[in-house]
Amino acid sequence: MLHDRITVLDDVTQAMFWATKRADPTRPMVDAFEYSHRVRNTDVYDSHAYEQDPEAFRA
């Protein structure tokens, strides 16, 4: 989930995302792997669930 408060890290992450996207617009981009999503409208949004109970995971 995106944070409501913009930080310097957000600015740097967004700048890196857009610089990379501009260098090669053909490759899908993700802003972060699993941890802290800070760029809106990325090509890929990943989410990890480590639930071990099959019934809880199914729900």
N, C-alpha and C positions, 0 to 999 in steps of 0.2 A: 504494500500500500504506500502511496506517496505521502510524504510528510507535509504537514501544513506550513511549516517554517522553512524558508529557503536559507541555505547556508553556503559558505564558500565551497564546501565539498560538492554541493548541488551544482554550482556554477561550473566547477572544474569538470565534473562528470558530464554535464550537458555539453560543454565545449568539446570534450574528447569524443563524445557520441557523434556530434554533428560534423566534426572534422573527419572522423573515420567514415561516416556515411557519405560525405562529399567526395572523399578519396575513392570510395568504391560503393556506389549506390546499389550494386547488384546483390550484395551480401546482406542477409538478414542480420539485424543488430539487436542485442539485448543490453540493457543498461547495467544489470547486475545479475549474478548467478545466486539465486536463493535468498539473499540477505536484504538489501535495502534498495528498493526501486525508487530512483530519483529523477528519471527522465520520462516525461509523458510521451505517449504515442510511439513507443518503441515497436519494432517489428515483432519481437518475441517477448512474452511475459511468462516467466517461469514461476512455479509455485511448488513447494515440496511438502508432502504430508508423510510423517513417519509413524502414523498410527499402526499399531501392531495387531489390534483386534479387528478381524475381518468384518464383523457386523458394524462396528463403529465407523470403519473406513467406508463401507458401503453406504451408510447413512449420509 
